[in-house]
């Protein structure tokens, strides 16, 4: 179940991306954080505790929204715009 529900701005161009190997769609102008949390219940798993994380400050100050791409690149989800073809990993599949 998605953590966020989009209520407005649904008329922007769609952007296809992959989340944990599954095809997903966001909208042009969405941050990675928005794109992921409108599709999933978490942004990533903490590398220290394994607990779910969804970002904290949502403005690039707290370091809580770092995500990984399938190729291993790290990006800050709240300050990075979604791009066509991005392949993102939450780490959710690694948890029981």
N, C-alpha and C positions, 0 to 999 in steps of 0.2 A: 504494500500500500504506500502511496506517495505521501511524503511529509507535508508538502505544500500543494495547494490547489490554486490554479490560475483562474482569476476572476475577470481579468481585463486583458486588453492588448493581444487578442487572439488573431488579429488580421495581419500580423507580420509574416514575412516569408519563412517557411519551414526550413529547418537545418537538421539533416540526418547525422546521427552519431551513434556510437556503440557504447553500451554500458554493461560491463561484466559479460561481454560476448553477445549481448542481445541488441538488436536494432532498436533505436529510440528516435524520437523527434522532439526538437526544441524549436524556439523561434529566434530569428535574427535579432541580435541585440541582447539576448540572454547571457548572463554570466554562466560559467560552468556550474557554479553552486545552484543557481536557479534551474538550469537544465536538468541537473541530477535530482534535486529534491522535488521536482514536479513529476519525477518518474520513480523515485525510490524512497525508502524510509530512512536512509542514512547516506551520508556523504562518503564516509570511509570508516574504517576501524582504527582505533588508536594503536600505534605500534608498541606502546608500553603495556597497556592493559587488555587490549582486544575489545574494549567497549565501543559501542557505536558513537560516532561524532557527526555533527550536522553543521559545523561552523559555530562561532560564538559571537564575535563582534560584527561580522558581515561587512567590514570596511577595510580589511587588510592590516589591522594592528595586532591581532592576537596570535597569529600563526596556527590557528586550529583547523583551517580548511585546506591544508596541503593535500593534494590528491596525486595519484600516479596514473600515467598512461600505460597502455599495454607494453610499450617499448621501454618503460622504466623512467621516463622523464617525469619530474615533479613539477607541479604547477599550483599556484594559489587559486582555488576555485572562486573566491569572491571577487577577484580582480582580473580574471581571465575570461574573455568572451568565448562562447562556444563557437567552434568552427566546423564546417562540413567535414565529415569523415573522422572526427576525433574518436579515439578508442580509449575509453576511460575505465578504470578499475576501482571498485569500492573496497574490495577485500572481504565483502560480506560472505562470499561463497566459501571462504576459508574457515568460517566459524560454525560451530554446531548449531 
